[in-house]
Amino acid sequence: MIIGTMLIELHAPWVHSLKEKRMVVKSLCAKAGNKFNISIAEVDKQDMHQAIVIGISCVTDETAHANSILDNVLNFIESNTEAQVVSVEREIL
């Protein structure tokens, strides 16, 4: 069993309230979760308006497949939000 995890930090300069942030995060998580069959959630900086930290995990039987899933999720997130990717941390267990 191979577990792939990724932590993505985004900066959304146009967000001015937690309600706006929540709408962006919930939409992004729902779309990515349904499309890629992954576990995804906001995991840090929930009280900061313009900072979004999303945690992602997937389980598969091959390291290459886990890397492929995480690459596709990152590309999807970059193309489906105006937020800028600040950092990405990836780990394969």
C-alpha positions, 0 to 999 in steps of 0.5 A: 500500500502506497500513501501519497500526501501533499500540502498546498499553501495558496494566497488569495489576495482578493479574499476579504472575509472568512465567508469568501474564503470558505466558499473558495475552499469548499468549492475547490475541495469538492471539485477535486475530491470528486474528480480524483477520488482523494481525501482533501481538506483545509488543514491550517490557517483557517482564521487567516482570510487570504491564506489557504492551506489544503491537505490531500491524500491518496492511497494506491498500489504503486508509487508512480500512480501516487505521484501521477495523482498528486501531479494531476491534483496540483495542476487542477487546483492551479487551473481552477482558482485565481489563488497563487500557489505559495508552497507545495510539500509532497510525501510518498509513504 
